[in-house]
């Protein structure tokens, strides 16, 4: 996707046109300069100037964020930090492999991910030493650090977009799924519903799925990986998730962010906080969603 094709660029351009705000674009539209009230306001990628630099960096570091949240009483997924072997001055000659394999033995199944990554990229599940080695090598090919966390069977994953102490949007990330009929193979069910066969699941394409059985096509809840956003309508659930997300954002001292919450084993945990608020797939899903995203960005810029 060209930077100029991003929804945020389109939205910012519309906001500036409608409100007579001078706009300049730099670095292939990755940097936007808006002149509001005689002052320059910048948007860098999906980062706005509402957040202080330290809080933004902490939220961008999965391990650091989990340490901060847990230490301050927020129920969060623990992420363990590791640096690439090339950083021997920081890692030390003892290395990291013993600690990594210890986590694998302790958790049984782990998730190995780019410690500063987004969008579900460079994220791998490992249940054996071979899978762990493959995952670690894959991440360290291009990244200088990674984090390892316990793999949780996620019942639901939610995203809450917070701004200045308010929850502006709460939605559930729904992974693509098929429902068995007791006759058709898994591959045929996938093709009929989605027109695709690329999935990340242990189910064999030749398996006949029992009638009524629901099979998710992926274990990642990222919208970039095929999940869809379903706005939470249940008032009690929306209130709970909003309060939980705002508590986590307050601890991280972050003003504008998207907070990801998982439900596993009947309890809720903070998975991560993104200081760069991306609503690309959400905004493209419908005209209503587009207007919601636009309204949030307008509030962020102080126009509403």
VEXDREN-2710 file (C-alpha; in Angstrom, 1 decimal):
% VEXDREN-2710
k/r/px/py/pz
1/UNK/0.0/0.0/0.0
2/UNK/1.4/3.4/-1.0
3/UNK/1.6/5.9/1.9
4/UNK/-0.6/8.2/-0.1
5/UNK/-3.3/5.5/-0.2
6/UNK/-3.5/5.2/3.6
7/UNK/-6.9/6.0/5.2
8/UNK/-5.3/8.4/7.6
9/UNK/-3.8/10.5/4.8
10/UNK/-7.2/10.7/3.2
11/UNK/-8.9/11.6/6.4
12/UNK/-6.3/14.3/7.4
13/UNK/-6.6/15.9/3.9
14/UNK/-10.4/16.0/4.3
15/UNK/-10.2/17.5/7.8
16/UNK/-7.8/20.2/6.6
17/UNK/-9.9/21.0/3.5
18/UNK/-13.1/21.2/5.5
19/UNK/-11.5/23.4/8.3
20/UNK/-9.3/25.5/6.0
21/UNK/-6.1/24.2/7.7
22/UNK/-2.9/24.5/5.8
23/UNK/-1.3/21.1/5.2
24/UNK/2.1/20.1/3.9
25/UNK/3.2/16.5/3.3
26/UNK/6.8/15.1/3.5
27/UNK/8.6/11.8/3.2
28/UNK/6.1/10.1/0.8
29/UNK/3.1/11.4/2.9
30/UNK/4.5/9.7/6.0
31/UNK/4.9/13.1/7.8
32/UNK/2.0/15.6/7.8
33/UNK/2.4/19.2/8.9
34/UNK/-0.8/21.0/9.8
35/UNK/-0.8/24.6/10.8
36/UNK/-3.5/25.1/13.5
37/UNK/-3.8/28.3/15.4
38/UNK/-0.6/29.6/14.0
39/UNK/1.4/26.6/15.2
40/UNK/2.7/23.6/13.3
41/UNK/1.2/20.3/14.4
42/UNK/2.8/17.1/13.1
43/UNK/1.5/13.6/12.4
44/UNK/4.3/11.0/11.9
45/UNK/2.9/7.8/10.5
46/UNK/0.2/7.1/13.1
47/UNK/1.8/9.0/15.9
48/UNK/0.2/12.3/17.1
49/UNK/1.7/14.9/19.4
50/UNK/-0.7/14.1/22.2
51/UNK/1.8/11.7/23.8
52/UNK/5.1/12.4/25.5
53/UNK/8.1/10.7/24.0
54/UNK/8.9/8.5/27.0
55/UNK/5.4/7.0/27.2
56/UNK/5.3/6.4/23.5
57/UNK/8.6/4.5/23.6
58/UNK/7.5/2.4/26.6
59/UNK/4.2/1.4/24.8
60/UNK/6.3/0.6/21.7
61/UNK/8.3/-1.9/23.7
62/UNK/6.2/-4.9/24.6
63/UNK/8.5/-6.1/27.4
64/UNK/8.9/-2.7/29.0
65/UNK/5.2/-2.1/28.9
66/UNK/4.3/-5.4/30.5
67/UNK/6.8/-4.7/33.3
68/UNK/5.4/-1.3/33.9
69/UNK/1.8/-2.5/33.9
70/UNK/2.3/-5.6/36.1
71/UNK/4.4/-3.6/38.6
72/UNK/1.6/-1.2/38.9
73/UNK/-1.1/-3.8/39.5
74/UNK/-2.5/-4.1/36.0
75/UNK/-3.3/-7.6/34.8
76/UNK/-1.2/-7.9/31.7
77/UNK/0.5/-10.6/29.5
78/UNK/4.1/-10.9/30.7
79/UNK/6.6/-10.4/27.9
80/UNK/10.3/-11.5/28.4
81/UNK/12.9/-9.4/26.6
82/UNK/15.9/-10.8/24.6
83/UNK/18.4/-9.1/22.4
84/UNK/20.1/-10.5/19.3
85/UNK/23.5/-12.2/19.7
86/UNK/25.1/-9.4/17.7
87/UNK/24.5/-7.2/20.7
88/UNK/27.0/-9.2/22.8
89/UNK/27.9/-6.1/24.9
90/UNK/24.4/-6.1/26.2
91/UNK/23.6/-9.8/26.1
92/UNK/26.8/-11.1/27.7
93/UNK/28.7/-14.3/26.8
94/UNK/26.1/-16.5/28.6
95/UNK/23.7/-15.6/25.9
96/UNK/19.9/-16.0/26.0
97/UNK/19.2/-19.5/24.8
98/UNK/19.0/-21.2/28.2
99/UNK/16.5/-18.6/29.4
100/UNK/14.4/-19.0/26.3
101/UNK/14.3/-22.8/26.6
102/UNK/13.4/-22.5/30.2
103/UNK/10.4/-20.4/29.3
104/UNK/9.4/-23.0/26.7
105/UNK/9.5/-25.7/29.3
106/UNK/7.6/-23.6/31.8
107/UNK/4.8/-22.4/29.4
108/UNK/4.6/-25.4/27.1
109/UNK/3.7/-23.2/24.1
110/UNK/5.1/-19.7/23.7
111/UNK/4.7/-16.8/21.3
112/UNK/7.9/-15.3/20.0
113/UNK/7.6/-11.8/18.5
114/UNK/9.4/-8.7/17.4
115/UNK/9.6/-6.7/20.6
116/UNK/8.7/-3.5/18.8
117/UNK/6.6/-4.9/16.0
118/UNK/3.0/-4.2/14.9
119/UNK/0.4/-5.8/12.7
120/UNK/1.1/-9.4/13.7
121/UNK/4.3/-9.4/11.6
122/UNK/7.3/-11.5/12.9
123/UNK/5.0/-13.3/15.4
124/UNK/5.4/-17.0/15.7
125/UNK/4.0/-19.8/17.9
126/UNK/6.4/-22.5/19.2
127/UNK/5.7/-25.7/21.1
128/UNK/9.0/-27.4/20.5
129/UNK/12.7/-26.5/20.6
130/UNK/12.9/-26.7/16.9
131/UNK/9.9/-24.3/16.5
132/UNK/11.5/-22.0/19.0
133/UNK/14.8/-22.0/17.2
134/UNK/13.1/-21.3/13.9
135/UNK/11.1/-18.4/15.4
136/UNK/14.0/-16.8/17.1
137/UNK/16.2/-17.0/14.0
138/UNK/13.4/-15.6/11.8
139/UNK/12.9/-12.5/14.1
140/UNK/16.7/-11.9/14.6
141/UNK/17.2/-11.9/10.8
142/UNK/15.8/-8.4/10.6
143/UNK/15.2/-7.2/14.2
144/UNK/17.6/-6.5/17.1
145/UNK/15.3/-7.7/19.9
146/UNK/12.4/-10.0/20.5
147/UNK/10.0/-10.8/23.3
148/UNK/8.6/-14.2/24.4
149/UNK/5.3/-14.6/26.2
150/UNK/3.1/-17.5/27.2
151/UNK/0.7/-18.7/24.5
152/UNK/-2.9/-18.2/25.6
153/UNK/-6.0/-19.7/24.2
154/UNK/-7.8/-16.4/23.4
155/UNK/-11.6/-16.5/23.7
156/UNK/-11.9/-12.9/22.4
157/UNK/-9.7/-10.0/21.7
158/UNK/-10.8/-6.4/22.0
159/UNK/-9.4/-3.0/21.1
160/UNK/-10.2/0.2/22.9
161/UNK/-9.1/3.5/21.5
162/UNK/-8.5/6.0/24.3
163/UNK/-8.1/9.8/24.1
164/UNK/-7.4/12.1/27.0
165/UNK/-9.0/9.9/29.6
166/UNK/-12.0/8.8/27.5
167/UNK/-12.7/5.6/25.6
168/UNK/-13.7/6.7/22.1
169/UNK/-14.2/3.3/20.5
170/UNK/-14.5/-0.3/21.6
171/UNK/-14.5/-3.2/19.2
172/UNK/-14.0/-7.0/19.1
173/UNK/-11.6/-8.5/16.7
174/UNK/-13.3/-11.4/15.0
175/UNK/-11.1/-14.0/13.4
176/UNK/-12.4/-15.6/10.1
177/UNK/-14.0/-19.0/10.9
178/UNK/-15.9/-21.8/9.2
179/UNK/-18.7/-24.0/10.7
180/UNK/-18.6/-27.7/9.9
181/UNK/-21.6/-29.5/8.4
182/UNK/-20.3/-33.1/8.9
183/UNK/-19.9/-33.6/5.1
184/UNK/-17.5/-31.1/3.6
185/UNK/-13.8/-31.0/4.0
186/UNK/-12.1/-28.1/5.8
187/UNK/-10.6/-26.8/2.6
188/UNK/-13.9/-26.7/0.8
189/UNK/-15.5/-24.8/3.7
190/UNK/-12.7/-22.2/3.6
191/UNK/-13.1/-21.7/-0.2
192/UNK/-16.9/-21.4/-0.1
193/UNK/-16.9/-18.7/2.6
194/UNK/-13.7/-16.8/1.9
195/UNK/-12.4/-17.9/-1.5
196/UNK/-9.1/-18.7/0.1
197/UNK/-7.1/-21.6/1.4
198/UNK/-4.2/-19.9/3.2
199/UNK/-4.8/-20.4/6.9
200/UNK/-2.7/-20.7/10.1
201/UNK/-4.2/-23.6/12.0
202/UNK/-3.3/-27.2/12.8
203/UNK/-6.5/-28.5/11.1
204/UNK/-5.8/-30.6/8.0
205/UNK/-7.4/-29.4/4.8
206/UNK/-8.7/-32.9/4.1
207/UNK/-10.5/-33.2/7.5
208/UNK/-14.2/-33.4/7.5
209/UNK/-15.4/-30.9/10.1
210/UNK/-18.1/-32.2/12.4
211/UNK/-21.5/-30.6/12.1
212/UNK/-21.7/-27.4/14.2
213/UNK/-17.9/-27.3/15.0
214/UNK/-16.4/-23.9/14.6
215/UNK/-12.9/-23.7/13.3
216/UNK/-10.9/-20.4/13.3
217/UNK/-8.7/-19.9/10.3
218/UNK/-6.0/-18.1/12.2
219/UNK/-4.7/-17.7/15.8
220/UNK/-3.8/-14.1/15.3
221/UNK/-6.4/-11.4/15.9
222/UNK/-4.8/-8.7/13.7
223/UNK/-7.1/-6.9/11.3
224/UNK/-4.2/-7.0/8.8
225/UNK/-4.3/-10.8/9.0
226/UNK/-8.0/-11.1/8.1
227/UNK/-9.8/-10.4/11.4
228/UNK/-12.8/-8.0/11.2
229/UNK/-13.8/-5.3/13.7
230/UNK/-17.2/-5.7/15.4
231/UNK/-18.2/-2.7/17.5
232/UNK/-19.1/-3.8/21.1
233/UNK/-22.8/-3.0/21.7
234/UNK/-23.2/-4.6/25.1
235/UNK/-23.2/-1.7/27.6
236/UNK/-21.8/-3.6/30.6
237/UNK/-19.0/-5.1/28.6
238/UNK/-18.2/-1.9/26.9
239/UNK/-18.0/-0.1/30.3
240/UNK/-15.8/-2.8/31.8
241/UNK/-13.3/-2.8/28.8
242/UNK/-13.3/1.0/28.7
243/UNK/-12.4/1.2/32.4
244/UNK/-9.8/-1.5/32.1
245/UNK/-8.1/0.2/29.1
246/UNK/-8.2/3.6/30.7
247/UNK/-6.6/2.3/33.9
248/UNK/-3.8/0.8/31.8
249/UNK/-3.4/4.0/29.8
250/UNK/-3.2/6.0/33.0
251/UNK/-0.4/3.8/34.3
252/UNK/1.5/4.1/31.0
253/UNK/0.8/7.9/31.1
254/UNK/-0.4/7.7/27.5
255/UNK/-3.0/10.1/26.2
256/UNK/-3.9/8.8/22.7
257/UNK/-3.5/5.1/22.1
258/UNK/-5.2/1.8/21.2
259/UNK/-5.3/-0.7/24.0
260/UNK/-5.5/-4.4/23.1
261/UNK/-7.3/-6.7/25.7
262/UNK/-7.6/-10.4/25.5
263/UNK/-10.1/-12.7/27.3
264/UNK/-8.6/-16.0/28.3
265/UNK/-9.7/-18.5/30.8
266/UNK/-12.6/-16.2/31.8
267/UNK/-10.3/-13.3/32.7
268/UNK/-9.1/-10.2/30.9
269/UNK/-5.5/-9.2/30.3
270/UNK/-3.8/-6.2/28.6
271/UNK/-1.9/-7.6/25.6
272/UNK/-0.3/-4.4/24.5
273/UNK/-0.8/-0.6/24.0
274/UNK/-0.1/1.0/20.7
275/UNK/0.8/4.7/20.8
276/UNK/0.4/4.9/17.1
277/UNK/-3.3/4.7/16.5
278/UNK/-3.9/2.9/13.2
279/UNK/-7.5/2.6/11.9
280/UNK/-6.9/1.6/8.3
281/UNK/-8.9/-1.6/8.1
282/UNK/-11.5/-0.3/10.5
283/UNK/-12.1/2.8/8.4
284/UNK/-12.3/0.9/5.1
285/UNK/-14.9/-1.5/6.4
286/UNK/-17.9/0.8/6.1
287/UNK/-18.8/4.5/5.7
288/UNK/-20.0/4.5/9.3
289/UNK/-16.6/3.3/10.5
290/UNK/-14.8/5.8/8.3
291/UNK/-16.8/8.6/10.0
292/UNK/-16.0/7.2/13.4
293/UNK/-12.2/7.2/12.6
294/UNK/-12.4/10.7/11.2
295/UNK/-14.2/12.0/14.3
296/UNK/-11.5/10.5/16.6
297/UNK/-8.7/12.0/14.6
298/UNK/-10.5/15.4/14.6
299/UNK/-10.7/15.2/18.4
300/UNK/-7.1/14.2/18.6
301/UNK/-6.2/17.4/16.6
302/UNK/-8.4/19.5/18.9
303/UNK/-10.8/20.4/16.1
304/UNK/-13.8/18.9/17.9
END
